[in-house]
């Protein structure tokens, strides 16, 4: 026959013993170091992916040719000048609405910085020409001449 204890359970027996404050502090510091290292790792990956772009296009200037055409000059800077590039340029009217857009091919070069020019046909009289951007993914449909 089994004997059951009828001793009352004290409330303090329901909870774990107090943890050592030094152990708690040590765990907090270790956790903080892990979070900081993870944050630095994520920041480095973001910088590596987005900061060093292989090609950059900047507006060098524009000239309004007619009521339906603007010529946009683009300064193209490449890390690898032997790589072909495509750039997108656009035109805006006086109200700031986009009224024309064109993608064009920039051939490989021996120089890392070149100035390329493209005409954009517009649906209304243009006020300004600008570059949207350049990239190394050159679509097959672009004229390579």
C-alpha positions in Angstrom: 0.0 0.0 0.0 1.3 3.4 -1.0 1.4 6.2 1.5 0.4 9.6 0.2 1.8 12.7 1.6 -0.7 15.2 2.9 1.8 18.0 3.5 0.7 21.3 2.0 2.6 22.7 -1.0 4.2 26.0 -0.1 3.8 28.8 -2.7 7.6 29.2 -2.9 7.9 25.6 -4.1 5.9 26.5 -7.2 8.5 28.8 -8.6 12.1 28.2 -9.6 14.9 29.5 -7.4 16.3 33.0 -8.1 18.9 33.1 -10.8 22.3 34.4 -10.1 22.5 38.1 -11.2 26.0 37.6 -12.7 24.6 34.8 -14.9 21.7 36.9 -16.0 24.1 39.8 -16.9 26.4 37.4 -18.8 23.5 36.1 -20.9 22.4 39.6 -21.6 25.8 40.6 -22.8 26.2 37.5 -24.9 22.8 38.1 -26.5 23.7 41.8 -27.2 27.0 40.8 -28.8 25.2 38.3 -31.1 22.6 40.9 -32.1 25.3 43.5 -32.9 27.3 41.0 -35.0 24.2 40.0 -36.9 23.3 43.6 -37.6 26.8 44.4 -38.8 26.7 41.3 -41.1 23.3 42.4 -42.6 24.6 45.9 -43.1 27.7 44.6 -44.9 25.7 42.4 -47.2 23.4 45.3 -48.1 26.4 47.6 -48.8 28.1 44.9 -50.9 24.9 44.4 -53.0 23.7 47.9 -53.4 26.6 50.4 -53.0 29.0 49.2 -55.7 26.9 49.2 -58.9 28.7 48.0 -62.0 27.3 50.9 -64.1 26.0 54.3 -63.4 24.3 56.8 -65.8 24.0 60.5 -65.1 22.5 63.3 -67.2 25.3 65.2 -68.9 22.8 67.6 -70.6 19.9 67.8 -73.0 18.9 69.9 -76.0 15.4 70.5 -77.3 15.6 69.7 -81.0 11.9 70.3 -82.0 8.4 70.3 -80.6 8.5 66.5 -80.7 12.1 65.6 -80.0 14.7 66.1 -77.2 18.3 65.0 -77.3 19.7 63.6 -74.0 23.4 63.3 -73.3 24.3 60.6 -70.7 27.6 60.1 -68.9 28.0 56.3 -68.5 30.5 55.1 -65.9 31.3 51.4 -65.9 33.5 49.2 -63.7 34.2 47.0 -66.7 34.3 49.2 -69.9 34.3 46.1 -72.1 30.7 45.3 -71.0 27.8 46.6 -73.1 25.1 48.7 -71.3 21.6 49.8 -71.9 20.3 53.1 -70.7 16.8 54.6 -70.4 16.2 58.3 -71.1 12.9 60.2 -70.9 11.4 63.6 -71.6 9.0 65.7 -69.5 6.7 68.6 -70.3 6.5 71.9 -68.4 4.1 70.3 -65.9 6.5 67.5 -65.1 4.6 64.8 -66.9 6.6 62.1 -68.8 5.9 62.5 -72.5 8.5 60.2 -74.0 10.9 57.5 -73.2 13.6 55.5 -75.0 16.0 52.7 -74.2 19.3 52.6 -76.1 22.4 50.6 -76.4 25.9 51.7 -75.3 28.6 49.7 -76.9 31.7 48.4 -75.1 34.6 50.8 -74.9 38.2 51.0 -73.9 37.3 53.9 -71.5 35.4 53.5 -68.2 33.6 56.8 -68.7 31.8 57.6 -72.0 29.2 60.2 -73.0 26.3 58.7 -75.1 23.6 60.6 -76.8 20.0 59.6 -77.7 17.0 61.3 -79.1 13.6 60.9 -77.4 10.5 61.4 -79.4 7.7 63.1 -77.5 3.9 63.4 -77.6 3.9 67.0 -76.6 6.5 69.8 -76.7 9.3 68.8 -74.3 10.7 70.9 -71.5 13.5 68.7 -70.2 15.3 65.4 -70.9 16.8 63.2 -68.3 18.2 59.7 -67.7 16.2 57.1 -65.7 19.2 54.8 -65.3 21.6 52.4 -66.9 22.2 48.6 -66.5 24.2 45.7 -67.7 21.2 43.6 -68.6 21.0 44.5 -72.3 17.8 43.2 -74.0 18.1 41.3 -77.2 15.8 43.7 -79.1 18.2 46.7 -78.8 20.0 47.8 -81.9 23.7 47.1 -81.5 24.9 49.5 -84.2 
